[in-house]
């Protein structure tokens, strides 16, 4: 253990017409410092996760965190980006600063404002997280990429429409209890399973309920070294924090195996000295329901092609053996790109601290997080444990 989360903040996710990127950043930065019980003078370094790629006219945003308080002036601040895993990249960058003893306290912020951008443009921006040399002509933006993946999975392993609808229904049911979620509505299996005017096909076999929500929002957390954390009101320690980068072209790998995800989980579990059976819950990257299904297999819950068994048997339900996405996941919560990974770490910390409100699980001990960028290209896995 080299770093701990000692404070956090989270805005509601959704359409935030009255907000700006700057306003979202400063709001969570100040709130996270207040939650940790420290002031701006205590911060040694700032890391901002912000994908942008055209969502915001302001494209040099690292220093916007300093707008939160004049006392942050002259602190080193860096923006990091790794597609949909941008938030976790920011968290891991903060951990590295503490590991290197370059910082004792790091403020990490993740932000994105997407909804002001027209829908077709959003699709083109997100497609930049794929390999355009091969994928540019796939229709439907990034949903089209995962529509291709779902098609190939169905061809190899059979129609999985029931399983995808079960995953969507599970996450929407969980999201009802998340005060930060963009969609707090239990849609039910039947609605998610049936193609309808309100739930049309989007790409390949994927319907609207199979796709995460375009969203605005921000989250922030404060990292410290273990010694400092143990003197504070709470300390959520990293038992592991692993990053595995895979090839960008899908043509260079078997896209149905999510090998980078499997590698990240394997390394994280080994580093933490635990197994999947030791985890109390997991927040995983359900940008599309097919992603969560394949992640079941990559993390070791099921053999290749048998991920449907996991959801069908109730293993990942809120009262199952390993609850997955008790927050409702990206599917219910929304997916403001730069904020997502930070949000996952904040919500996991809230669970472990017993501060998750209506989302709270019964005395969780270890929480796992998997956040990915692109189609399982940037793979980040964290395992967290409360030590104070």
C-alpha positions in Angstrom: 0.0 0.0 0.0 1.5 3.4 -1.0 -1.6 5.6 -1.3 -5.0 6.1 0.2 -8.1 8.0 -0.7 -9.1 10.3 2.2 -11.8 12.6 0.8 -14.1 12.9 -2.2 -16.8 14.7 -4.0 -19.2 13.9 -6.8 -21.8 16.0 -8.8 -25.0 14.5 -10.1 -24.4 13.2 -13.7 -26.7 14.2 -16.5 -27.6 17.2 -18.6 -26.1 20.2 -16.8 -27.1 23.1 -19.0 -26.4 25.7 -16.4 -22.9 24.4 -15.7 -19.5 24.9 -17.3 -16.4 22.6 -17.3 -14.7 25.2 -15.1 -17.7 25.3 -12.7 -17.8 21.6 -12.4 -14.1 21.3 -11.8 -14.0 24.0 -9.1 -17.1 22.7 -7.3 -15.8 19.2 -6.8 -12.2 20.3 -6.1 -13.3 22.5 -3.2 -15.8 19.9 -1.9 -13.2 17.1 -2.0 -10.7 19.1 0.0 -13.4 20.0 2.5 -14.5 16.4 2.8 -10.8 15.4 3.5 -10.5 18.0 6.1 -7.6 19.8 4.5 -7.0 23.1 2.8 -5.5 24.1 -0.6 -2.2 24.9 1.1 -1.8 21.1 1.9 -2.0 20.1 -1.8 1.3 19.2 -3.4 0.1 18.2 -6.8 -3.0 18.3 -9.0 -4.1 15.9 -11.7 -7.0 16.5 -14.0 -8.7 13.8 -16.1 -10.4 15.5 -19.1 -11.0 13.7 -22.4 -12.6 16.6 -24.3 -11.5 15.9 -27.9 -14.0 18.6 -29.0 -16.6 18.6 -26.3 -15.3 21.8 -24.8 -14.0 24.9 -26.6 -11.5 25.3 -23.8 -8.9 22.6 -24.5 -6.1 23.6 -22.0 -7.9 22.8 -18.7 -5.3 21.6 -16.2 -4.9 25.0 -14.6 -8.7 25.5 -14.3 -8.4 23.5 -11.0 -6.5 26.5 -9.6 -9.7 28.5 -10.0 -11.1 26.6 -7.1 -9.0 28.6 -4.7 -6.2 31.2 -5.1 -4.0 29.2 -2.7 -3.7 26.5 -5.4 -1.7 28.9 -7.5 1.8 27.7 -8.4 0.9 24.0 -7.6 2.0 21.6 -10.3 -1.1 20.7 -12.3 -1.3 18.2 -15.2 -4.1 17.0 -17.5 -4.0 13.3 -18.4 -6.1 11.5 -21.0 -6.6 7.8 -22.0 -9.9 7.7 -23.7 -12.8 6.4 -21.5 -10.3 5.4 -18.8 -9.1 9.0 -18.5 -10.4 9.3 -14.9 -8.5 6.2 -13.7 -5.4 7.4 -15.6 -5.6 10.6 -13.5 -6.0 8.5 -10.3 -3.1 6.3 -11.1 -0.9 9.3 -12.0 -1.6 10.7 -8.5 -0.6 7.4 -7.0 2.7 7.4 -8.9 3.5 10.9 -7.5 3.0 9.6 -4.0 4.9 6.4 -4.7 7.8 8.5 -6.0 7.6 10.7 -2.8 7.2 13.7 -5.1 3.9 14.5 -3.3 2.3 13.8 0.0 -1.2 15.1 -1.0 -2.6 14.9 -4.5 -5.9 16.4 -5.6 -7.4 14.4 -8.5 -10.3 15.7 -10.5 -12.2 14.1 -13.4 -14.7 16.1 -15.6 -16.6 16.1 -18.9 -19.4 18.1 -20.4 -20.9 16.3 -23.4 -24.5 17.1 -23.7 -24.1 20.5 -25.3 -22.6 18.8 -28.3 -25.0 17.6 -31.1 -25.6 13.9 -31.1 -23.9 13.0 -34.5 -20.8 15.0 -33.4 -20.7 13.2 -30.1 -20.5 9.9 -32.1 -17.6 11.2 -34.2 -15.7 12.5 -31.2 -16.1 9.2 -29.3 -15.1 7.2 -32.4 -11.6 8.9 -32.1 -11.1 6.4 -29.2 -11.0 3.6 -31.9 -8.5 2.9 -34.7 -9.7 5.2 -37.4 -7.5 3.7 -40.0 -9.7 0.6 -39.8 -12.9 1.7 -38.0 -13.7 5.1 -39.5 -16.4 3.7 -41.8 -18.3 1.8 -39.1 -21.7 3.6 -38.7 -23.1 4.6 -35.4 -20.1 6.2 -33.7 -18.6 4.2 -30.8 -21.9 2.3 -30.3 -21.2 1.0 -33.8 -17.8 -0.4 -32.6 -19.5 -2.3 -29.8 -22.3 -3.3 -32.1 -19.7 -5.1 -34.2 -18.3 -6.7 -31.1 -21.7 -7.9 -30.0 -22.4 -9.2 -33.5 -19.2 -11.2 -33.5 -19.9 -12.5 -29.9 -23.4 -13.6 -31.0 -22.0 -15.4 -34.0 -19.4 -17.3 -31.9 -21.4 -18.0 -28.8 -25.1 -17.7 -29.8 -27.7 -15.0 -29.3 -27.1 -13.3 -25.9 -30.1 -10.8 -26.1 -31.5 -12.2 -22.8 -28.2 -11.8 -21.0 -27.7 -8.2 -22.2 -31.2 -7.3 -21.2 -30.6 -8.8 -17.7 -27.4 -6.8 -17.3 -29.2 -3.6 -18.3 -32.2 -4.3 -16.0 -29.8 -5.1 -13.1 -27.9 -1.9 -13.5 -31.0 0.3 -13.9 -32.5 -1.3 -10.8 -29.3 -0.6 -8.8 -29.2 3.0 -10.1 -32.5 3.9 -8.5 -30.6 4.2 -5.2 -27.8 6.3 -6.6 -28.4 10.0 -5.9 -25.7 10.9 -8.6 -27.2 8.7 -11.3 -28.5 10.3 -14.5 -31.3 7.7 -14.9 -32.9 6.6 -11.6 -35.6 4.3 -13.0 -36.1 0.5 -12.8 -36.8 -0.3 -16.4 -37.3 -4.0 -15.8 -36.2 -7.0 -18.0 -39.1 -7.0 -20.4 -38.6 -3.3 -21.4 -34.8 -3.9 -21.8 -35.4 -7.1 -23.8 -38.0 -5.9 -26.3 -37.2 -3.7 -29.3 -39.7 -0.8 -29.3 -40.2 2.8 -30.2 -38.7 3.8 -26.9 -36.0 1.2 -27.0 -34.9 1.0 -30.7 -31.9 -0.8 -32.1 -28.8 1.4 -32.1 -26.1 -0.7 -33.6 -25.9 -4.4 -34.4 -28.0 -6.2 -31.8 -27.5 -3.4 -29.3 -30.6 -1.4 -28.3 -30.8 1.9 -26.5 -30.9 0.2 -23.1 -27.6 -1.5 -24.0 -25.8 1.8 -24.3 -24.5 4.1 -21.5 -25.7 7.6 -21.3 -24.1 10.8 -22.7 -23.6 12.9 -19.7 -22.1 15.9 -17.9 -20.5 15.7 -14.5 -17.4 15.7 -12.3 -15.9 13.8 -9.4 -12.8 14.4 -7.3 -10.8 12.7 -4.7 -7.8 13.4 -2.4 -4.9 11.0 -2.3 -2.3 10.9 0.5 0.5 8.5 1.6 -0.5 5.8 4.1 1.1 7.5 7.1 -0.7 10.7 6.5 -4.0 8.9 5.8 -3.9 7.0 9.1 -4.0 10.3 11.0 -7.2 11.4 9.1 -10.8 10.6 9.7 -10.8 7.7 7.1 -8.4 6.0 4.8 -9.3 3.8 1.8 -6.1 2.1 0.7 -5.1 0.8 -2.7 -4.2 -2.9 -2.3 -3.5 -2.8 -6.0 -3.6 -0.4 -8.9 -2.7 -1.9 -12.3 -2.7 -0.5 -15.8 -2.4 -2.7 -19.0 -2.4 -1.2 -22.5 -3.4 -3.4 -25.4 -3.2 -2.9 -29.2 -5.5 -0.2 -30.6 -6.5 -2.0 -33.8 -9.1 -4.7 -33.1 -7.5 -6.6 -36.1 -4.4 -7.3 -34.0 -6.3 -9.3 -31.3 -9.3 -11.4 -30.5 -11.7 -8.6 -29.6 -14.0 -11.1 -27.9 -11.5 -12.0 -25.2 -10.6 -8.5 -23.7 -7.1 -9.8 -23.0 -6.0 -6.5 -21.6 -8.9 -6.6 -19.0 -7.9 -10.2 -18.1 -4.3 -9.1 -17.7 -5.2 -6.1 -15.5 -7.4 -8.2 -13.2 -4.8 -11.0 -13.0 -2.0 -8.5 -12.0 -4.2 -6.6 -9.5 -5.4 -9.7 -7.7 -1.9 -11.1 -7.5 -0.5 -7.7 -6.3 -3.3 -7.5 -3.7 -2.8 -11.1 -2.6 -6.5 -11.9 -3.0 -8.9 -13.8 -5.3 -12.2 -12.8 -6.8 -13.9 -14.8 -4.0 -12.4 -12.2 -1.5 -14.0 -9.2 -3.2 -17.2 -7.8 -1.7 -18.3 -6.0 -4.9 -17.0 -4.6 -8.2 -17.6 -1.4 -10.2 -16.9 -2.4 -13.8 -17.0 -0.5 -17.1 -20.4 -1.2 -18.7 -20.2 1.4 -21.5 -22.3 -1.2 -23.3 -23.9 -4.3 -21.9 -21.8 -6.5 -24.1 -18.8 -5.0 -22.4 -19.9 -6.1 -19.0 -20.8 -9.5 -20.3 -17.3 -10.0 -21.8 -15.7 -8.5 -18.6 -17.3 -11.3 -16.6 -15.2 -13.8 -18.6 -12.1 -11.7 -18.6 -12.1 -11.2 -14.9 -12.5 -15.0 -14.3 -16.2 -15.3 -13.3 -17.0 -17.5 -16.2 -15.2 -19.4 -19.0 -15.1 -17.9 -22.5 -18.5 -17.7 -24.0 -20.3 -18.5 -20.8 -20.7 -15.0 -19.3 -24.5 -15.2 -19.6 -24.4 -17.9 -16.9 -23.1 -15.3 -14.4 -26.0 -12.9 -14.9 -28.6 -15.7 -15.3 -27.5 -17.3 -12.0 -27.8 -14.0 -10.1 -24.1 -14.0 -9.2 -23.7 -10.3 -10.0 -27.0 -9.1 -8.6 -27.0 -6.7 -5.6 -27.7 -9.7 -3.3 -25.5 -12.1 -5.3 -22.1 -13.7 -4.5 -20.3 -10.8 -6.2 -22.5 -7.7 -6.7 -21.3 -5.8 -9.9 -22.1 -2.2 -10.4 -24.1 -1.5 -7.2 -24.0 2.1 -8.2 -25.9 1.3 -11.4 -22.8 1.5 -13.4 -22.3 3.7 -16.5 -25.5 2.3 -17.8 -27.6 4.1 -15.2 -25.2 6.7 -13.8 -24.1 8.1 -17.1 -20.6 8.3 -18.7 -19.0 11.7 -18.7 -15.8 10.4 -20.1 -13.1 12.2 -18.0 -15.1 11.8 -14.8 -16.0 8.2 -15.0 -12.9 6.6 -13.6 -12.7 9.1 -10.7 -16.4 8.5 -10.0 -15.8 4.7 -9.8 -13.1 5.2 -7.2 -15.3 7.7 -5.2 -18.3 5.4 -5.2 -16.2 2.4 -4.2 -14.6 4.4 -1.4 -18.1 5.4 -0.2 -19.1 1.8 0.0 -16.0 0.8 1.9 -16.4 3.7 4.3 -20.1 2.8 5.0 -21.1 6.2 3.5 -23.0 5.0 0.4 -26.5 5.8 1.8 -29.3 3.9 0.0 -26.7 2.2 -2.2 -24.9 0.8 0.9 -24.0 -2.9 0.8 -23.7 -4.9 4.0 -20.2 -4.4 5.5 -18.1 -4.6 2.3 -14.4 -5.3 2.9 -12.7 -5.2 -0.5 -13.9 -3.4 -3.6 -12.7 -4.0 -7.2 -12.8 -1.4 -10.0 -12.3 -2.0 -13.7 -12.3 1.0 -16.1 -11.3 0.8 -19.7 -10.6 3.1 -22.6 -11.6 2.2 -26.1 -12.5 -1.4 -26.8 -10.5 -2.9 -24.0 -7.3 -0.9 -25.0 -6.6 1.1 -21.9 -7.3 -1.2 -18.9 -7.2 0.0 -15.3 -7.9 -2.2 -12.3 -7.9 -1.1 -8.7 -8.6 -3.0 -5.5 -9.5 -0.9 -2.5 -9.7 -1.6 1.2 -10.6 0.5 4.2 -7.7 0.7 6.7 -9.2 3.5 8.9 
